[in-house]
Amino acid sequence: MPLVRNPPGTPPPADIPPVAAAVMDALAHGTDEQRWSAARAAAELPGCAPALAAALAREKAPRVREAIVTSLARIATPDSVAALLPCLRSDDAHVRMEATDALTAMKDAAWPYLGELLRDSDADVRMLACGLVRNMPNESAVRLLCELLESEPEPNVCAAAVDALAEIGGTEALPVLARCEQRFRATPFLAFAIKMVVDRIRAQAAPPRA
């Protein structure tokens, strides 16, 4: 399906190649099929991340949204991350999951934003951030989760952090987990989850039997 292009005689902006300008125009004004094609093409063209971000904010067609999110993840720049962060606040679980998967795929580009997400005023965002941290190949991930557990007031957020530490935590997390368990001793599900993770970490750290 050909992309929608500017009317004949309309030059693209001076700093944007004509092909990129056509993609941006299709993202803004094309049919569903044209927007989908443009979203896929934008990943390969310089300067299209802001246009993808603008398109994502208004796009309603699920197939087109998926293509936009995939291209933003492939571009993996701060502009891409900034475009996806608002999706973490969506009431639509599918939109939140799309954004979480894309941010996880970006890894290094998304990492600088995770500390702020873990301090967000919205507990749901903090929970999603715990899931993002567990998938980041950064040695500071455990530290961020431990810092969260020291002061987090919401049991469900703590549970998300504990679940992440079950995969990436080591013995350095044990004192923090113990303090969290003490704070939430009246919340049985969380105390049980912490005990399971503590036992797992200790088992993994134990020297092999002769």
HELIX and SHEET records of a PDB file:
HELIX    1   1 PRO A   18  HIS A   29  1                                  12    
HELIX    2   2 ASP A   32  ALA A   42  1                                  11    
HELIX    3   3 ALA A   49  ARG A   58  1                                  10    
HELIX    4   4 PRO A   62  ILE A   75  1                                  14    
HELIX    5   5 PRO A   78  LEU A   84  1                                   7    
HELIX    6   6 LEU A   85  ARG A   89  5                                   5    
HELIX    7   7 ALA A   93  MET A  106  1                                  14    
HELIX    8   8 LYS A  107  ALA A  109  5                                   3    
HELIX    9   9 TRP A  111  LEU A  118  1                                   8    
HELIX   10  10 ALA A  123  ARG A  134  1                                  12    
HELIX   11  11 ALA A  141  SER A  151  1                                  11    
HELIX   12  12 PRO A  155  ILE A  168  1                                  14    
HELIX   13  13 THR A  171  ALA A  173  5                                   3    
HELIX   14  14 LEU A  174  ARG A  183  1                                  10    
HELIX   15  15 PRO A  188  ALA A  205  1                                  18    
END                                                                             
